[in-house]
């Protein structure tokens, strides 16, 4: 459960970073401070729910596009985040495409790097150290 929460926290942080970077790179992106937290949480939850769903649909009906699943689920999660509240606005087709790529790239690379640093290096080692301590105190 803790590992899941750490993973979710990483995804929320990366969503916030991705949306802020996109807002600074693209003129057609507006982030409102009053609804930013809601937009980030909606995006992160939507991304987490949509990614496996889109993957399964593509695997079943369009296996040739499996490589673009992350982009599709990121686009859909961005769209949902713009519908909920007033924290995020995206206008223009080229902006939508660019924002999708930027947010996906930050989420993918950041998720890989932070996932490795936090979940593998820190959390797993902490759990292993705990098991070793418990084993040595019993014996």
N, C-alpha and C positions, 0 to 999 in steps of 0.2 A: 504494500500500500504506500509506504514512504517513497519507494522508487517511482511509482506512478505519479505521486504528487510532485516530486522533484522534476520529473519529465514534463509535467503540465506547467510547472513554474518556468522552466526553460522555454517552453513554447510561448508562454505569455510574454516573457521578456523579449524574445526574438520577434514576436508579432509587433510589439511596441516599437522596437528599433526599426523594423522593416517599414512600418507605416510612417514613422518620423523621417526616415531617410527618403522615402518616396515623396513625402510632402515637401521636402527641401529640394528634391531633384526635378519634380514635375510641377509646372504652373497650374495644371488642372486638378491638383489634389489640395483639398482644404481639410485641415484637422482642427476641430474646435475643442478647446481645453475642457469645456463643460461636459462633453460627451466622449472624450478620448478613452477613458477607462472602459466605458461600456463598449465602445467600438472594438477595442483590443480584446476584451473578454469574449465578445460575440464572434469575432474573427477566429480566435484561438479554439473555441468550442466547435464552431462550424467546420473549421479545418480538420479538427480531430475526428469529427463525425463523418464528414464528407469524403475524406481521403480513402478509407477502406471501402466505402460504398461505391465511389467512382472507380476504384481499382477493380472491384468485383464485376461491375457492369462492363467495363472495358475488356476485362479478361474473357468474359463470356461472349460479348458481341463484336469487339473490335480489338483483338490482341495486337494488331499492328501499331496501335497508339499507346501502348502501355508506358512507354518512356515519358510521355507528356502528362501522365496522371497528376503529378504534383502541380503542374501549371493549371490544369483544369480545376482541381480542387481549390487551389489558391484563388483563382478567378471567382469561383462560386462563393467562397468564403468572404472575399472582398465585397461581392455584390450583396450578400446577406448583411454584412456589417454596415453597408451604406443605407440599407432599408431600416435598420433598427436604430432609433435615436438620431441625434444630429451631430455625432462626433466625427463623421467621415463623409466627405463628398468627393466624388471623382467624376470628371467630365471630359468627354472627348475619347474617341476610339483609340487613338494612338497613346493617350495617357493611360487608358485601361490596360492596354497591352504592356506598356512600359512598367506600370506599377505592379502588374501581375508578375512580370519577370524579376523585378527588383525584390519584391517581398518574398517570392519563392526562393530566390537565390540566397537571400539573407537567412531565411528560415532553414533551408536545406544545409547550407554550409555551417551556419551557427549551430543548428541542431546536431550535426555530426560532431563538430568540435566541442561544444559545451557538453553534449551527451557523453562524449568520451572522457572529458576532464572531470565532470561532476559525477556522473553515474558510474563510470568504470574505474577511474583512478581513485576518486575520493570515497564514494559510497561503498563500492564493492570491497575496497581495501579495508574500510572501517568495519564492515561486516565480517570479513575474514579475521581481522585482529580480534574482534569480539569473540568469534568461535574459538580462536586459539587461547584467549584468556580463560574462557569457560572450560576448555578441555584441560588446561594446566591446573586450574583450581580444583577440579574434580579428582585429578590423578595425583 
